Amino acid sequence: MIKRLADNIISPLGFSTAANYEAVRRGESGIVPGRDAAGTLLSLARLDREKLADTFRSVFRPRERYTVAEQALLLSVHYAVQEAGIDPADPRNGFVLSTTKGNIELLGDPGHDLGPDRIHLWHTAELLGRFFRNPNTPLTVSNACISGACAQIAAFNLLKDKTYDHVVVAGVDLASDFIISGFQSFKSLDEDRCRPFDARRKGLNLGEAAASLVYGNASGSGSYLLGGCIRNDANHISGPSRTGEGLYRALSAVMGGLSPDKVAFINAHGTATPFNDQMEAVAFARAGLEKTPVFSLKPHFGHTLGAAGVLESIISLRALEEGIVLPSPGYGQPGIEGELNVSTATTFTRERYMIKTLSGFGGGNAALLFEKIK
């Protein structure tokens, strides 16, 4: 059985899972008003770079320079493996990196002297393994916004095949000018805090974070990843299928024979963009999940890209273990055609299964199924 052994989140809301989860329970958000490089108003969630650098130096006493993304990534992994009590250098332990752009912000700093390879994703993964003295080649997963789910599915398969005893899944991304300008070109950013599934939604907020999950073959009480599925809707490079075909097929495959009424909640991708939210609602209904409580964590953290699937799985698992359904902030006016049970207040649940969904550019759709065992 693939068990979650430990985790960590580095975000604007805190540098531990506990700090982030408690902030979410209090309804707090790391999203604040700002401007892009052109001076356009937007809201986003940025890491405290000074606090991050100070914490990184105090923990590691580094002799070389590390980028902001690398600091967040390495610190998050350190805290997670420390909690898990495993030796990251053990050859029976593997690493999976989830990121969409890694050190892409170095493009805006042509004078940096970190070397030409520092911008490449393979270099970030290699640095991760080398930092923790692990002899294995880390697996790099970069599949747009579903990267965090793909990475967990990769870890599941590596453990199921007994390739490793433990796998550390780590996600990281920053809201660089490159990324912000890309989303601005789609006119998909909201200058206010995002409102997933609400009639007033105007777009998403970008966020910065690193998050790490340690999985292992284990038993006993706790949270388990039962499996995951990826399906591509082959619709458009940036627009999702209006029928939710890809996500519907991913949900159907991952649920198998599980009855929808056994699912405590769905932590949706919930970007607050018009097409994504509507597509998810259609897919949920087609999968018989129209009455299942749904919430999005994007109003707390923003869209953290390659870290999103990892970070949001961690927060959702904490809620599942506590037996609660979290509310979806900003939702007040139904903005979805068809039936959708958006959670508006913290409620209790006795069910032990939860689903995490992600959808992204290129038509990618992913669904993960988790179970809580007492």
RARA-V688501 format. One record per residue. N is the residue number from 1. RES is the residue in one small letter. OMEGA is omega in whole degrees, -180 to 180 (* if undefined). D_LAST is the distance of its C-alpha to the last C-alpha in whole Angstrom. Layout:
n:res:omega:d_last
N:RES:OMEGA:D_LAST
N:RES:OMEGA:D_LAST
This chain:
n:res:omega:d_last
1:m:-176:14
2:i:-172:15
3:k:171:13
4:r:-178:14
5:l:-178:14
6:a:179:17
7:d:176:19
8:n:174:22
9:i:171:24
10:i:-177:28
11:s:176:29
12:p:-180:32
13:l:179:29
14:g:-177:28
15:f:175:27
16:s:177:24
17:t:-178:21
18:a:-179:20
19:a:-180:24
20:n:-179:23
21:y:180:20
22:e:177:22
23:a:177:25
24:v:-180:24
25:r:179:22
26:r:179:26
27:g:-177:27
28:e:180:29
29:s:175:31
30:g:-177:32
31:i:-180:35
32:v:179:38
33:p:179:42
34:g:177:44
35:r:175:46
36:d:-176:47
37:a:-180:49
38:a:179:52
39:g:180:51
40:t:179:49
41:l:173:47
42:l:175:43
43:s:-180:40
44:l:-178:38
45:a:-178:35
46:r:173:36
47:l:173:35
48:d:-174:37
49:r:179:39
50:e:178:40
51:k:179:37
52:l:-179:36
53:a:179:39
54:d:180:39
55:t:179:35
56:f:180:36
57:r:-178:39
58:s:-179:37
59:v:-170:34
60:f:-175:36
61:r:-172:40
62:p:177:41
63:r:177:44
64:e:-177:45
65:r:177:44
66:y:178:41
67:t:179:41
68:v:180:38
69:a:-180:36
70:e:178:36
71:q:-179:35
72:a:-179:32
73:l:-175:31
74:l:179:32
75:l:180:30
76:s:180:27
77:v:179:26
78:h:-179:27
79:y:-178:25
80:a:-179:22
81:v:177:23
82:q:178:24
83:e:-179:20
84:a:180:19
85:g:180:21
86:i:177:23
87:d:-177:27
88:p:180:28
89:a:-180:31
90:d:-180:30
91:p:177:31
92:r:177:28
93:n:-178:26
94:g:180:27
95:f:173:28
96:v:180:28
97:l:177:30
98:s:177:30
99:t:177:33
100:t:-175:35
101:k:176:38
102:g:-178:37
103:n:-177:40
104:i:-179:42
105:e:177:44
106:l:176:46
107:l:-180:48
108:g:-180:49
109:d:-176:50
110:p:-179:53
111:g:-178:54
112:h:-177:51
113:d:-178:51
114:l:180:48
115:g:-176:49
116:p:-177:50
117:d:-172:46
118:r:-177:44
119:i:-175:44
120:h:-179:42
121:l:-180:39
122:w:180:39
123:h:178:40
124:t:179:37
125:a:179:35
126:e:178:38
127:l:179:38
128:l:180:34
129:g:-178:34
130:r:-179:37
131:f:-179:36
132:f:175:33
133:r:179:35
134:n:-174:33
135:p:-177:36
136:n:175:34
137:t:180:35
138:p:177:33
139:l:178:32
140:t:179:33
141:v:178:32
142:s:-179:34
143:n:180:34
144:a:-171:35
145:c:178:32
146:i:-177:29
147:s:-178:30
148:g:176:26
149:a:179:24
150:c:-180:27
151:a:179:26
152:q:177:22
153:i:177:23
154:a:178:26
155:a:178:23
156:f:-178:21
157:n:178:24
158:l:179:25
159:l:179:22
160:k:179:22
161:d:180:26
162:k:175:25
163:t:178:28
164:y:173:26
165:d:178:23
166:h:175:22
167:v:176:23
168:v:176:23
169:v:-177:24
170:a:179:26
171:g:177:28
172:v:171:31
173:d:177:34
174:l:178:36
175:a:-179:38
176:s:177:42
177:d:179:45
178:f:-179:45
179:i:180:42
180:i:-179:43
181:s:178:46
182:g:179:44
183:f:176:42
184:q:180:45
185:s:176:47
186:f:-176:45
187:k:-174:45
188:s:180:42
189:l:179:41
190:d:178:41
191:e:176:43
192:d:177:40
193:r:-174:37
194:c:-178:35
195:r:-179:34
196:p:175:32
197:f:-179:33
198:d:-179:35
199:a:-178:39
200:r:-177:40
201:r:-179:38
202:k:-179:41
203:g:-174:39
204:l:169:36
205:n:176:36
206:l:-179:36
207:g:179:34
208:e:-180:33
209:a:166:30
210:a:-180:29
211:a:-176:25
212:s:177:23
213:l:174:20
214:v:178:19
215:y:176:18
216:g:174:17
217:n:-176:17
218:a:179:14
219:s:-179:11
220:g:-178:8
221:s:180:5
222:g:-178:6
223:s:-177:9
224:y:171:11
225:l:-177:15
226:l:179:15
227:g:179:19
228:g:-178:22
229:c:178:25
230:i:176:29
231:r:179:32
232:n:-177:35
233:d:176:37
234:a:-175:40
235:n:-173:41
236:h:-178:43
237:i:-180:42
238:s:-177:41
239:g:179:41
240:p:175:38
241:s:180:38
242:r:180:39
243:t:-179:37
244:g:-172:34
245:e:-178:35
246:g:-180:33
247:l:177:30
248:y:-179:30
249:r:177:30
250:a:178:27
251:l:-179:25
252:s:-178:26
253:a:-176:26
254:v:179:22
255:m:-179:21
256:g:-180:22
257:g:-179:22
258:l:179:19
259:s:180:20
260:p:-178:21
261:d:176:19
262:k:-178:16
263:v:-178:16
264:a:-180:15
265:f:172:18
266:i:168:20
267:n:-174:21
268:a:173:25
269:h:168:27
270:g:-176:29
271:t:-176:32
272:a:170:34
273:t:-174:37
274:p:-174:39
275:f:-178:38
276:n:-176:35
277:d:179:33
278:q:180:35
279:m:180:34
280:e:-180:31
281:a:179:31
282:v:-179:33
283:a:179:31
284:f:180:28
285:a:179:30
286:r:180:31
287:a:179:27
288:g:-175:27
289:l:-176:25
290:e:180:27
291:k:-180:25
292:t:179:22
293:p:-178:22
294:v:173:23
295:f:176:24
296:s:178:26
297:l:-178:25
298:k:179:29
299:p:177:30
300:h:-171:28
301:f:-168:29
302:g:178:32
303:h:-175:32
304:t:171:31
305:l:-176:32
306:g:178:31
307:a:-171:28
308:a:-177:27
309:g:179:24
310:v:-179:23
311:l:-175:23
312:e:174:22
313:s:-179:19
314:i:-180:18
315:i:-179:18
316:s:178:16
317:l:176:13
318:r:179:13
319:a:179:14
320:l:-180:11
321:e:178:9
322:e:179:11
323:g:180:11
324:i:172:15
325:v:-179:18
326:l:175:20
327:p:177:24
328:s:-174:26
329:p:176:29
330:g:-179:33
331:y:179:32
332:g:180:35
333:q:-179:37
334:p:-177:36
335:g:-177:37
336:i:174:36
337:e:-178:38
338:g:-175:36
339:e:177:32
340:l:-176:30
341:n:-180:27
342:v:-180:27
343:s:-178:25
344:t:179:27
345:a:177:25
346:t:179:21
347:t:-180:20
348:f:179:16
349:t:176:14
350:r:-177:12
351:e:-173:12
352:r:178:9
353:y:173:12
354:m:-178:15
355:i:174:18
356:k:179:20
357:t:176:24
358:l:176:27
359:s:-175:31
360:g:178:34
361:f:-178:37
362:g:178:39
363:g:-179:37
364:g:176:33
365:n:-178:30
366:a:176:27
367:a:178:23
368:l:177:20
369:l:-179:17
370:f:176:13
371:e:175:10
372:k:177:7
373:i:-179:4
374:k:*:0
